[in-house]
Amino acid sequence: MSLVEMIDCEKSYGQPGGHESLRILDQLNLTVEQGESLAVTGRSGSGKSTLLHLIAGLDRPNGGVIRFDGEELGDKTEEQLARYRTRDIGMVFQLHQMLPQCTALENVLLPAFADGAPAPPSQVRDRAESLLENVGLADRMKHLPAQLSGGEKQRCAIARALLNRPRLLLADEPTGSLDDLSAGSVMDVLQRLHQEEGLTVILVTHAEEWSRRMSRQLHLQGGQLEDPQASTGAVT
């Protein structure tokens, strides 16, 4: 069974059928297998972030079906979707979104409080420290975000996204605001953790160099995904 399935998904903004309606995704189909790493490229405004938001349950399609491990996201309540985002997926964005008043370690521990726990168990703290060590921040755990470089903040954000051992990591332009050296370091971390954690990864990026590091590449254009390596182009 595929981990992620999108079947004939449509997403429009504005009044459906109206002159101001803007269709972003048009009967889009996608299948992602467990353990796969996928890069999605496309011009700005093509709907790449919308695609991730739909998979994350942060937005709902106007039509079509989205399944995670066989369960339809459209059947879930907002509370169930919040639990899904906490337990099953991790998200990394272009901006690290760290709390400035919290240390790197405290920022990584934030997902542990999502279910209302007053304090994370000791084994969760151990995992947070292990993840920070794994992304090269063993000596930065007590530093505030203002004391970290852009690349260090993004590596901290990756560690935070993995705290609850998600099955799927969604990365939305995680290197977009970084210089080439820092971006390369972040991509090295993503690739290594993909292998070590057995993660399924969907990466949205403008950079062909980074997309080629994933096991599969698709291009989003005209509301649909195309395989640039396939003769027919369209994904079915």
N, C-alpha and C positions, 0 to 999 in steps of 0.2 A: 504494500500500500504506500502511495506517495505521501510525503509529509505535508506538502502544500499543493492544493489544486485550485485553479481559478478557471471557471467555465463560463464563456460568453459574458464576461463582466463588462458592464458599462458604468461610466461615471461622468456626469455632467454637472455644471454649476450654473445657477440661474434658473429661471422658469423653464421647465421641460417643454420643448417645442416652440418657445418664444424666440423673439429676435435677439434677445440678450443671452440666450442659452449657449454655453460653451461646452462642447463635448471633449473630454480629456481622454477617456478610454472607450474604445468602440469594439464590443464583443471580443474582448481580449481573453486569450487562453494561455495558461501557464501550468506546468507541472514541475515540481522540484522534489527530488528524491532525498531521503535521509542521508546525511553525510556529504551532500553535494556542495560545491562552492560555485555561485553564480554571480556574474557581473552584468548589470543592466546599464547600458549607455544610452545617450540621446541628448538632443539639444535642450537648452534651458526652456522650461515651460511645456515639455513634451509629456509630462505626467509621471516622471520617475518617482518623485516623492509621494505623489498620490497613490501609486502602486504599493509602496511600502506601508502607507497609512491604512490602506484597505486590508492588507495582510495582517497588520497589527491590531485591527479592530478599532482603530482611532477614527475611522470614517466608514460609512457603509455604501455599497454600490447602489446605483439606481436600477440595476438589473444584473442577472447572473448569480452564480453560486461561488462561494469561497469556502474551502474546507481545509482544516488543519488536522492531520492524522485521522481523516475520515469524518470529523465532526464539522457541521456547518456553522460558520460564525454567525450567520443570519438568524440562527435559532437561539443564540445566547442573549441574555439580558446584559445591561450595562455592567452590573456587578460581576457577572460571570466573565465578561470580556476583560474587566480590570484584573481579575484573578488570572486569566489566561496570559495577560501581558506581564504579570508579576512572576508567574511560574514557568511558562513555556517559551517565552521569547525574551531576548535582550535587544536593546536599541542603542545605537551610537549615531549621533548627529554631527553635522559639520561644526557646530559650536558645542563645546564640551558640557555646558550647562551644569557646572559645578557650583555648589553653594560657597560663596566667598568666605563665610565665617567658619567653615568646617575644614579640618585637615584632610589630606589626601585619603587617609584611612577612614575617616568619618564619612567622607563622600562615597567611598566604595561600599560602606556598610548601609547606606540609605535604603536599598531595596529590602533589607531585612526587616525594616519597620513597616513595610507596605501592608501587612496583614494585622497591624495594630499591636505588634509585640512591643512591650515596654523597653526591652533591651535584647540584642541579638545573643544567642547562645555562644558559648566559648568556641565551639567548632566552626561557627559562622565567622567569628573574628579570625580564627586560624586560617580559614579559606581566604578571607580578604587580604590578610598579610601575605599568604602564599601567592595570590594573584598579583599583588603589587611587586613582589619579588620577581615573578615570572615576566612581568612587563618592564623590568629594569628600574623599579622605583623603590628598592629596598631601603635606600637611604633618604627617601623623600616622604615617608609615611606621615610624619608629624608636620610637614610643611603645608602652609595655606596655599590656595590656588595662585595668589599673587606672587608667590615665591617660586612658581613652576614655569617652565617654558611652555610654548604652545604644544609642542610635541609631547611633553610630559603630561600635560593636562589631558590630551586626547588618549594617551595610553592609560591614564587613570580612569577615564570614561569607559574604556574597553573593559578594564578590570571590574568596574561597577556593573556593567551590563552582564557580566558572566557570574556574578556572585551567587545567584540562585540556580546555577547549573541549567540554563535554558537549553532547549533543543534547537532553537533557531536564533541566529543573530542577524538583525537587520541593521545595515550600516549605510547611512545616507550621507554621501560625500564626506567621509570622515577625514580626508586629507585636503579638503578644498581650501582651507584657510592656512595651510602649512607650507613652508618652504620645501624644496625637493628632498633635502637631507632628512628633515623631520617626517615628511610624508613617507619616505622609504622605510624609516624606522617603524612607523605605525603599521605599514603594510606587512613588514616582517613579523610583527607581533600577531597580526590578524591571521596570517598564514600558519604560524606555528601553533597558535591556540586552536585553530580549525582542526589541525591534525591531532593535537594532544587531548583536546576535550571532545573530539568526535562531533563537532558542531556542524550544523547546516548553516551556510552563510549566503545571504543575498546582499551584494554590494552594489550601490548606485554610485556611479562615478562619471566624470567627464574625461578622465585621463585613460587613454588607450593603454599606456604602460602598466597602470594598475589593473585594468580589466583583464589583461593577458595573464595575470597571476592566478586568476580564478580558473576552475576546471571547465567552465562553460561561459560563453558570452552571448548576450542577446541585445538587440538594439530596439528601442522604443521609438516608433515613428507613426504618425497618423492614427494614434490611439491603439496600435497593435504592436506586438512583439515580433521581431524578425530575427532569424538566425543568419548572420552575415556569412557563415560558412556553407549554408545549404543552398542548393541551386534554386529551390522554390522560394526561399526567404522566409515565408510565414511559418509561425510556430503553431502546431495543432495539438 
